[in-house]
Amino acid sequence: MSKKSHLLCVDDDLKIIELLDIYLKGKDFNVTTCSCASEASDLTDFFLYDMIILDIMMPQIDGIEFLESFRKKNVRTPILMLSALGNIEK
């Protein structure tokens, strides 16, 4: 029996989170979702994920800020950034 990959999806848009959750579970992934970077930070302190799907534009702590702090403690977990922006400047 093979181990399912565990993904963390972080987005403040609950509809996007719901769609990602349905689609990825349908593709046989284990999925954890959360709606803010501070919750994602707490989760990554206690669980290992095979990949993180991360929205760039979120209130309080945006995806770029989360990524910068996350990389200081974990350099190996792949992160896929999502954005509705056509051009990203930071």
N, C-alpha and C positions, 0 to 999 in steps of 0.2 A: 504494500500500500504506500503510495507516494504522499508526501506532505504537501498540503495546499499552501500556496504563498499567501502571506498575510499583508494586506495593504491598509494604509491609513489615508483616508480622504479628508481634507481640511478645506472647508468653504463656508462662508457666511450665508450663501444662497441655499436655502433648504431644498429648493426644487432640484438644483444641480446635485446636491448631496444624495437626494432620493434617487435620481436617475443613475448616478454613478454606482450607488449601492445595488440597485436592481440589476444593472448591466453586468457589473463585475461578479456578483454572486452567481449570475446566470452562466458566467464563464468559469465557474468553479474556484473562485478566489474566496478566502476569508477576508471580510471587510469590516473595518472599524471606521466610524465617521465621527467628526466633531465640527463645530461651527465657529471656532475661534483658535487663534494661535496659542493663547495661554493654555487652553485645554489640551491642544496637541503637544505642547511642551511637557505638561504633566504626564500624558500618556507615554511619550517617548522616554521619560525617565523610568518607567516601570515595564514597558514591553518593547520587544524588538520587532521591527517591521521589515518586510522584504522590499517595500517601496512606499514612498509617500507621494500622494497626489495633492498638490498644494496650490490654492488660489493666491494670486499676488495681491489683489485689492481686498483687504479686510479691515474692519475698524480696529482701533487701538493699536494692535501689532499687525503690520502687514506681512505678506508672505516673504518678502525680501529680508525684513528684520528677523523673522523666525528662522529663515534659512541661515543667516549669518550666525545666530546664536547656536543653532542646532549643529552646524559644522564644527564648532569649537569642541563639541563633545562626541560627535559621530561623523566620521569622514567617509564611511563606506556605504551607507544606505542611499540608494538612488532616489532622486526626487524629480518628479515631473511637475513643472510649473504650469498652471492654467491662468489665462488672462483673457478678458474681453477687450483689452486695449489693442489698438492697431500698432502702437509704437510705445516702447518702454524706455523711459529715461529715469535714472536714479543716481 
